[in-house]
Amino acid sequence: MNLESHILVDLTVQQVQQALTKGDQPAIAVLEGEPSHTLSNSAYLRDPARAAEFERQVAAEAHRINLERVMLAVPQISQPVLIDGDTEIRFRSPVTGGPLVEDDGEMHVILWVLYDVEEGHESGMVPFKRKRDGTPVFDAFDGSDHIFSIPLSPGGGPGAVLLRELLDDTR
């Protein structure tokens, strides 16, 4: 990951952290290019159809500008799943999927998906905790020590529609 992309991940994750602290749970997309701007959607976690539409909107906007990179960050609950001897990570909405099940290894994360026109795409997550009253608690965020790169499931989930739309060669 280049320096500009790393900075974008840091800043966007911090935006999501600030929103979570205020009680919101938005998806935040940042488009860097000419012109650069930020889009957010508070209904993203409540409705898969709205989530897909938001990602299509972000991709359409990315095609309209002179894009350098685009980032999507979304609060999720992650769960490690053993499939054919390999551990995969699955994600679900903290809004519609029910409470955290710590016995299953679930944890609160901010899932991020990054697409850089020169370097391709990367994805990862930044874990966080919640107090008993639901207040989010973030470790001192200083970048790479708290960012975990992960493979993105091609089957779906946050960022999948965005990447398909961005990488569609028929446009």
N, C-alpha and C positions, 0 to 999 in steps of 0.2 A: 504494500500500500504506500502510495506516495505521500509526501508531507501534507499537501493540500487536502487530500482525502482524509488523512488521519485527523487533521484539525476539524474538518467538517463532521466527522463522526463524534469527536469530543463535544463540539458546540451543540449539535443536534440532540445528543443524549442529555446534555445539560438542560436544554429546553424542555424535553419530556420530563426530566426530574423536577423542574420548577413547576410544570403543570400538575404533576402528580401531588406535589406538596400543597398546591392550592385546591386539591380535590377533583381535578379534571383528569380524564384519561384519554387524551387525543392521540390520533396518528398525526405525525408531523413530517412533512416532506419539504426538503430544501433543494431548490434547483440553483446550481451555480453555473453561470454563463453570462450571456449578454441579452437581456437583463437578468439579474439574479433575483429570486424571491422565495418566500416561504408560504406553504399552504398547510392548513390543519383541518382536521375533521373530528369532531367530538362524537359522532354517531358511528364511527368506524368499528368499534368493538361490539356494538349492539346488533349489527345487521350485516351479514356477509355480503348481501347484494350491494349495500351502500359502501362497504369496504372495497369491493371490486370496482364500483363506479368511481370512487375516489382515486384509486390507482390508475384507472383509465384516464381520468382528468389530469393527473400528474404527468402521465406519459404523453398525452396530447400537448400539454404545455411544454414539455421537454422538446417535442418535435418542432414547436413554434419558435424556440429561442436558439441562439448559438450555444448549445449545451456543452459544458465541460464535465459536469458530474451531477448526479442526483442522489439524494439520500432519503430513505423512509425509515422512521423509527416509531415503534408501536409497543405499548405495554402488553405483556403476555404472561402466561404461566407455562413454563417449560416442564417437560417430563421425559426422563430417559426411558427408552423402550428397547428391550433386547429382541432383535430380529435376526434369525439365522446366525446367532453367535456374535453379531455386531450390535453395538449400542447406537441407536439413533435418537435424535431429540425431536419430540413432537411439541407443538404449541397449541394453546387454546386461549380463548378470550377470558380474562378475569371477570368480565361482566356477565356473560351468558353461560359460562362453563361451570359455575359453582365455586365453592371455596377451595383454597389450597389444600392438597392432600400431601402432607409432608412425609407420611409413611411410604408413599410411592416415589419419593425423591423429587417431588415437584418443587419449583421455586419461582418467585416473581423475577421477571427479567424485562429489560427493554431490548426487544429484538430490533436489529437494524439491518437494512439492505442498502448497499451502495453500488452505484453503477458509474464508472469513470470511462469516458469515451476512449481513452488511450489504454487503460489497464483492464477493462472489463468489470466484472462484478465480484463483490465479496459480501459476505453476511456474517453476522455475529450477534452476540448478546452481552448485556451488562446486567449482572444479577443485583438485586436489592432485597431488603427485608421489609416487613411491616410489623409495627407494634401491635399489641392485642386490640387496640382501638382502631386499627386500620391505617394509622399514620405511616407513610413510607419513611424508611431510614436508608440513607445512602452512605456508603463508605466514602471517605475523602477521595473524590474522583480526580485522579491525576493522569488519566490517559490509559496507556497500554496495559498497566497492571490489572485493570478491571475490564478490559475488552477481550472477549473470547471469540475467535473466528470459528465459524461452524459452516458445514455444508448446508445449503438451502435445499429443502425437499422440492423436487421438480413437480410434485403432484399438487401442490397448493399451499395455502397459508399466506401470511403477510408477505408482500413483495413479489409473489409469483405472477400475478396479473401484470404488475408494473414491468417486470423484466420481460415477459412475453411480448408486451406491447412495444417496449423499447427495442427489442432485438428482432422484431418482425421485419424481414427483408422485403416484404411486399409493399411497404409504405413508400 
